[in-house]
Amino acid sequence: MNDIAISEHEAILKRTYQHFNDRNIDATLAMMHPEVDWPNGMEGGIEHGHEAVRNYWTRQWKILDPHVEPVGLSKKEDGRIDLTVRQVVHDISGNLLIDQIIHHVYTFEDGLIKAMEIQNTA
């Protein structure tokens, strides 16, 4: 992966997070491979494919209000992209539940997000 690929991936990820924070599921899913593997950070496990991710976020947003902002990016030795993010989560009443820095590690395929893993910084 060269610097051009890194900047392309960075641009894709920035748009993806903006769409997610805007609660635009269709635009967010458009950045993902149809067979995406996405972690279910709320209930555990992995969601596979667009419809499973859509259903997960629909459930999540009924009880939580997450906002996730990229704050740093690096390439791992295996070619995956390690995105450092600030995750702020409120409940639907506006009470702060989480404010933390974590890592989202991305695998790309065919110019789309193929998989994401959550890695805590601690």
C-alpha positions in Angstrom: 0.0 0.0 0.0 1.5 3.3 -1.0 0.8 6.8 0.3 -1.9 7.4 -2.4 -3.8 4.3 -1.2 -3.5 5.6 2.4 -4.9 9.0 1.5 -7.7 7.3 -0.5 -8.6 5.1 2.5 -8.4 8.2 4.8 -10.9 10.0 2.5 -13.2 7.1 2.5 -13.1 6.7 6.3 -13.7 10.4 6.9 -16.8 10.3 4.7 -17.9 7.1 6.4 -17.7 8.6 9.8 -19.5 11.8 8.7 -22.3 9.7 7.3 -22.5 7.6 10.4 -22.6 10.7 12.7 -25.3 12.1 10.4 -27.2 8.8 10.9 -27.3 8.3 7.1 -27.3 4.5 7.0 -27.5 4.2 3.2 -24.5 6.5 2.6 -22.5 4.8 5.3 -23.2 1.4 3.9 -22.3 2.6 0.4 -18.7 2.9 1.7 -18.7 -0.8 2.6 -18.3 -4.0 0.8 -21.6 -5.9 0.5 -20.0 -8.8 2.5 -18.7 -6.5 5.2 -17.8 -7.8 8.7 -18.7 -5.2 11.3 -18.3 -5.6 15.1 -21.4 -5.4 17.2 -20.0 -3.3 20.0 -23.3 -3.1 21.9 -24.3 -6.8 22.0 -21.2 -8.6 21.0 -20.3 -10.6 17.9 -19.9 -9.7 14.3 -22.6 -8.4 11.9 -22.1 -9.7 8.3 -23.4 -7.8 5.3 -25.3 -4.6 4.7 -28.6 -5.7 6.1 -27.2 -7.0 9.3 -25.2 -3.8 9.9 -28.3 -1.7 9.1 -30.4 -3.7 11.6 -27.7 -3.4 14.2 -27.4 0.4 13.9 -31.2 0.8 13.8 -31.4 -1.1 17.2 -28.4 0.8 18.6 -29.7 4.3 17.7 -33.0 3.6 19.5 -31.1 3.5 22.8 -27.7 5.2 22.3 -26.4 8.3 20.6 -22.8 7.6 19.5 -20.6 10.2 17.9 -17.2 9.0 16.6 -14.5 11.3 15.2 -11.3 10.2 13.6 -8.2 11.8 15.3 -5.3 9.9 13.7 -4.4 7.3 11.1 -1.6 4.9 10.5 -0.9 1.8 8.4 -0.3 -1.5 10.1 2.5 -3.9 8.9 -0.2 -6.2 7.5 -1.6 -3.4 5.4 -4.7 -2.7 7.4 -5.5 0.9 8.4 -5.4 1.7 12.1 -7.8 4.7 12.8 -7.6 6.3 16.2 -11.0 7.7 17.1 -12.7 9.6 19.9 -15.9 7.9 20.8 -18.5 9.8 22.7 -21.7 7.9 23.6 -24.8 9.3 25.3 -28.0 7.5 26.1 -31.2 8.8 24.4 -31.8 11.1 27.4 -28.5 12.8 26.8 -26.5 11.3 29.7 -22.8 10.8 28.9 -22.0 7.1 29.0 -18.6 6.9 27.3 -15.9 9.4 26.2 -12.8 7.5 25.1 -10.0 7.1 22.6 -10.0 3.7 20.8 -8.7 2.2 17.6 -10.8 1.0 14.7 -8.7 -1.2 12.4 -9.9 -1.5 8.8 -9.5 -4.0 6.0 -10.3 -2.8 2.5 -11.3 -4.8 -0.5 -12.1 -3.4 -4.0 -11.9 0.1 -2.6 -14.5 -0.5 0.0 -14.5 -1.3 3.8 -14.4 -5.1 4.1 -14.0 -5.4 7.8 -13.5 -3.4 11.0 -12.2 -4.4 14.4 -12.4 -2.4 17.6 -9.2 -2.3 19.7 -9.1 -0.5 23.0 -6.1 1.7 23.8 -5.7 0.4 27.3 
